[in-house]
């Protein structure tokens, strides 16, 4: 199959005007100007018209379980209060309801041009039962041992068994201790050990809020007071910041996606860079909680690999959630001087690197996976990176693993 578009954006090479991509099976075999491609490759040409053809978008952090939670758990000023109300809402859910929510979320993501997702999954049965609709999913089993009735080893072993017996279907697996305030040092250490031995992903929420930062760095604040009253051991508080604690637990590293990372010191930025830990920023969730300007410049200047995620519809301030175009546009609103090409990297080449799949995801090149998405190119003279980032129209076409999933 030959796909022709007004622009092809390979990401690692300059955009190609009047470009074409040749797909054979599940791989890309050639990319270049359409005239040159037609001279060396035969076969049917699908003309996508006035479109920009991009690598499939990669969502580096989401919770598809909460797709039906839009508007149900409003933020009232306290992150700790929001967490408590989220936990109460989750207790009303069944595994079948989670499955339906995940499949609904996958459909929304597919319609918005996402081809790969890192989904933090709180219902282990969903991982083996859900229909991904052709998308690539890295299933990350969410783990909490705060007030857990079973030993840490059993919790982790159960998740590992699911990971070892799942149908990968082009995606992957990972372990996801929820956060430092709900997961113990033992859980972090064991998750990292078990995942690394299987070349899996590890991910966690960290340094997300001022309340979390106050709890661990200073031993003060609403989160510290609440957990202290509830009987949680607070011996991990007042010694170090959240990112420093993850480093002490051996959790940081090239296979780690640290999510949010809003409250960090220059030392912790250096730790993230030195350990080659990737950071996931979720712009619309940042807006939902009314947080200050994110520290993306400091992270990127230090060499940290920064990706974007949608988080969940529970923390989305509008109905257009699970849409990476919306996330990119929110980032551009906060950082109007940031180049569109740099923003687009955060949903293509950067998350591919974080997944350790840089050779075959997140770019268009011979040998790469045939994961592609096309959006409207806009009028003449519009930069193709800008047209992609600021796209507000329905996705024209998308393909995963060489199979058309939309358009």
VENQUI-V673668 format. One line per field, one symbol per residue. ss: DSSP state (H for helix, E for strand, C for the rest). phi: phi as a letter, one per 20 degrees, with the letter a starting at -180 (. if undefined). A space follows every 10 residues. Layout:
ss: ???
phi: ???
This chain:
ss: CEEEEEEEEC CCCCCEEEEE EEEECCEEEE EEEHHHHHHH CCCCEEECCC EEEEECEEEE EECHHHHHHC CCCCCCCCHH HHHHHHHHHH CCCCHHHHHH HHHHHHHHHH HCCEEEEEEE ECCHHHHHHC CCCCCEEEEE EEECCCCCCC CHHHHHHHHH HHHHHCCCCC CEEEEEECEC CCCCHHHHHH HHHHHHCCCC EEEEEECCCH HHHHHHHHCC HHHHHHHHHC CCCCCCCCCC CHHHHHHHCC CCCCCEEEEE CCCCCHHHHH HHHHCCCEEE ECHHHHHHCC CCCCCHHHHH HCCCCEEECC ECHHHCCCCC CCCHHHHHHH HHHHCCCCCH HHHHHCCCHH HHHHCCCCCC CCCCCCCCEC CEEEEECCCC CCCHHHHHHC CCCCCCEEEE CCEEEEC
phi: .dddbgcddf necfgdfleb cddcmdceda brfffffffd cdpfdeeemf cdecfgfdee abcfgdfeeg mecfedodff ffffffffff feedffffgf ffffffffff fenfdccdde dedggfgedf efmnfeceed ffcccfmffc fggfffffff ffffdeefln dacadcgfaf eccegfffff fffffffdle ecbaeblfcf fffffefcmc nffffffffe nffdfedmda fgfffgffem efqfeddeen ledcegffff ffffelfedd ddgffgfgel efgfefffff fenffdcdce lcffcdfbfe flcfffffff ffffcfeffg ffffgfccff ffffelcffc cnbdagnffe dcbccfemff nefffffffe fcegfeabcc lndfdbn
